[in-house]
Amino acid sequence: MPPPQMGVNFDTMAFKKGQSGNPNGRKKGSKNQRSILWHELGERLTKGVNVERLLKELDELEGKDYVKAYTDLLSFFKPKLKSVEYIETPPAYDLSKLTPRQLATFEKLLEKIETPD
């Protein structure tokens, strides 16, 4: 057991190790504090005088400086997408192990799915 730190006594904790203090978890759709603060910052930057000032500053930039400033600002409001690597997964079932009767039944089912009535 790790030694107590910052006044925490691990012997008398209210929850078992690995158990959450909130078993139901966060409500779906609720935002964490960081998301709320970023939203408020965005609101402040895009309201009234701040927008005019920001646009004026952007208009004074040229070339690479303009593009860099624009993309840097954009990343605060539109998060970058992560690249995804496609990994081909093997089929869930090995059809070569089916008996001829099972294969015929499977093919009939596929025909019904592919050709609606």
C-alpha positions as CSV (number, residue, x, y, z in Angstrom):
1,M,0.0,0.0,0.0
2,P,1.4,3.4,-0.9
3,P,2.2,5.8,1.9
4,P,-0.5,8.5,2.6
5,Q,0.0,11.7,0.7
6,M,-1.4,15.1,1.1
7,G,-3.6,14.1,4.1
8,V,-5.2,11.1,2.3
9,N,-5.6,8.0,4.5
10,F,-5.9,5.0,2.2
11,D,-7.0,2.8,5.0
12,T,-10.2,4.7,5.6
13,M,-11.3,5.6,2.1
14,A,-15.0,5.5,1.4
15,F,-14.7,3.4,-1.8
16,K,-13.0,0.2,-2.6
17,K,-9.9,0.3,-4.8
18,G,-11.0,0.6,-8.5
19,Q,-14.5,1.6,-7.6
20,S,-15.8,5.1,-8.6
21,G,-17.5,7.5,-6.2
22,N,-20.1,8.0,-8.9
23,P,-21.2,4.6,-10.2
24,N,-23.6,6.1,-12.7
25,G,-20.9,8.3,-14.2
26,R,-21.2,11.7,-15.8
27,K,-24.6,12.4,-17.4
28,K,-24.6,12.0,-21.2
29,G,-24.0,15.3,-22.9
30,S,-22.7,17.1,-19.9
31,K,-19.5,19.1,-20.4
32,N,-16.4,19.2,-18.3
33,Q,-15.0,22.4,-16.9
34,R,-12.4,22.8,-19.6
35,S,-15.0,22.6,-22.4
36,I,-17.1,25.2,-20.6
37,L,-14.2,27.5,-20.3
38,W,-13.1,27.1,-23.9
39,H,-16.7,27.8,-25.0
40,E,-16.7,31.0,-22.8
41,L,-13.4,32.1,-24.3
42,G,-14.8,31.6,-27.8
43,E,-17.8,33.6,-26.9
44,R,-15.7,36.5,-25.6
45,L,-13.5,36.5,-28.7
46,T,-16.4,36.5,-31.1
47,K,-18.6,39.2,-29.5
48,G,-18.7,42.9,-30.3
49,V,-15.5,44.9,-30.3
50,N,-13.2,41.8,-30.0
51,V,-14.3,40.5,-33.4
52,E,-13.6,43.8,-35.1
53,R,-10.2,44.1,-33.4
54,L,-9.4,40.5,-34.2
55,L,-10.4,40.8,-37.9
56,K,-8.4,44.0,-38.2
57,E,-5.3,42.3,-36.8
58,L,-5.8,39.4,-39.2
59,D,-6.2,41.7,-42.2
60,E,-2.9,43.3,-41.4
61,L,-1.0,40.0,-41.7
62,E,0.2,38.6,-45.0
63,G,1.1,35.3,-46.5
64,K,2.4,32.6,-44.1
65,D,1.7,34.8,-41.1
66,Y,-2.0,35.1,-42.0
67,V,-2.4,31.4,-42.7
68,K,-0.6,30.5,-39.4
69,A,-2.7,32.9,-37.3
70,Y,-5.9,31.7,-38.9
71,T,-5.1,28.0,-38.4
72,D,-4.0,28.6,-34.9
73,L,-7.2,30.4,-34.0
74,L,-9.3,27.8,-35.9
75,S,-7.8,25.0,-33.8
76,F,-9.4,26.5,-30.7
77,F,-12.9,26.2,-32.2
78,K,-12.6,23.2,-34.4
79,P,-10.5,20.4,-32.9
80,K,-8.1,18.6,-35.2
81,L,-9.2,15.2,-36.4
82,K,-6.9,12.3,-35.6
83,S,-5.8,10.1,-38.4
84,V,-7.3,6.7,-38.4
85,E,-5.6,3.6,-39.6
86,Y,-7.8,1.0,-41.3
87,I,-7.1,-2.5,-40.2
88,E,-8.7,-5.2,-42.2
89,T,-10.2,-7.7,-39.8
90,P,-10.7,-11.4,-40.7
91,P,-14.2,-12.6,-41.2
92,A,-16.0,-13.5,-38.0
93,Y,-16.9,-17.0,-39.3
94,D,-14.9,-19.4,-41.3
95,L,-17.4,-20.5,-44.0
96,S,-15.1,-23.3,-45.1
97,K,-16.0,-25.2,-42.0
98,L,-19.7,-25.3,-42.8
99,T,-21.3,-28.5,-44.0
100,P,-22.8,-28.4,-47.5
101,R,-26.3,-28.2,-46.0
102,Q,-25.3,-25.4,-43.7
103,L,-23.7,-23.5,-46.6
104,A,-26.8,-23.9,-48.7
105,T,-29.0,-22.5,-45.9
106,F,-26.6,-19.6,-45.4
107,E,-26.7,-18.8,-49.1
108,K,-30.6,-18.8,-49.1
109,L,-30.6,-16.4,-46.2
110,L,-28.2,-14.1,-48.0
111,E,-30.5,-14.1,-51.1
112,K,-33.4,-13.1,-49.0
113,I,-31.4,-10.2,-47.5
114,E,-30.1,-9.1,-50.9
115,T,-33.4,-9.3,-52.8
116,P,-36.2,-7.6,-50.8
117,D,-39.8,-8.7,-51.5
